[in-house]
Amino acid sequence: MPHPRQEIDISFDRPATYRIAVKGRIDQLWSENLGDMEIHIESRENEPAITILIGQVRDQAELMGILNNLYELHMTVLSVEHTAVD
């Protein structure tokens, strides 16, 4: 039997930490345009690279700005995961 998910107190207008995964590579130079998130590249043999962005965002508006920048870069978003309330 699966465990019920814990209730997470995510607020629309408060800081939180997110982990965003996208298909492909993003250069470290883009960090400033992506909310100063840390950029990590995961590569596996015979598979496309995956870029992981990890960092705190001020609110949902900043998160949407980061996602819009990824859209404008034509990056395929694989996941957006809330990791902590700050």
C-alpha positions in Angstrom: 0.0 0.0 0.0 1.5 3.4 -1.0 2.3 5.9 1.7 0.2 9.1 1.7 2.1 12.2 0.7 2.9 14.6 3.4 1.1 17.9 3.2 3.6 20.6 2.1 3.0 24.2 2.9 3.8 25.8 -0.4 2.7 29.4 -0.7 2.1 31.4 -3.9 4.1 34.4 -2.7 6.9 32.9 -0.5 10.4 31.6 -1.2 10.9 27.9 -1.9 13.6 25.7 -3.3 13.0 23.9 -6.6 14.8 21.2 -8.7 14.0 21.6 -12.4 15.2 18.9 -15.0 15.4 19.7 -18.7 16.6 17.6 -21.7 19.9 18.8 -23.1 22.7 21.0 -21.9 22.6 24.5 -20.5 25.9 26.4 -20.1 26.8 27.8 -16.7 26.7 31.3 -18.2 22.9 31.0 -18.2 22.7 30.8 -14.4 22.0 34.5 -14.0 19.1 34.4 -16.5 17.7 31.4 -14.7 17.3 32.9 -11.2 21.0 32.2 -10.2 20.1 28.5 -10.0 22.9 26.0 -9.7 23.4 24.2 -13.0 24.4 20.5 -13.1 24.7 18.3 -16.1 24.0 14.6 -15.9 25.1 12.5 -18.8 24.7 8.8 -19.4 26.2 6.8 -22.2 24.0 6.5 -25.2 21.4 8.9 -23.7 20.8 12.7 -24.1 22.3 14.9 -21.4 20.0 16.2 -18.7 20.5 19.6 -17.0 19.4 19.9 -13.4 18.7 23.4 -12.1 18.5 23.7 -8.3 17.9 26.8 -6.3 15.7 29.1 -4.3 13.0 31.2 -6.0 11.4 34.2 -4.3 7.8 33.3 -5.3 5.8 31.6 -8.0 6.2 34.6 -10.3 10.0 34.1 -10.4 9.5 30.4 -11.0 7.3 31.2 -14.0 10.0 33.6 -15.3 12.6 30.8 -15.1 10.2 28.4 -16.9 9.5 31.0 -19.6 13.3 31.5 -20.1 13.7 27.7 -20.5 10.8 27.8 -23.1 12.5 30.6 -25.0 15.7 28.5 -25.1 13.6 25.6 -26.6 14.5 23.3 -23.7 12.2 20.4 -23.0 11.2 20.5 -19.3 11.2 17.0 -17.8 10.2 17.9 -14.2 9.7 20.7 -11.7 10.0 19.5 -8.2 9.5 21.5 -5.0 12.2 20.4 -2.5 11.9 22.7 0.5 10.0 25.7 1.9 12.6 28.4 2.8 
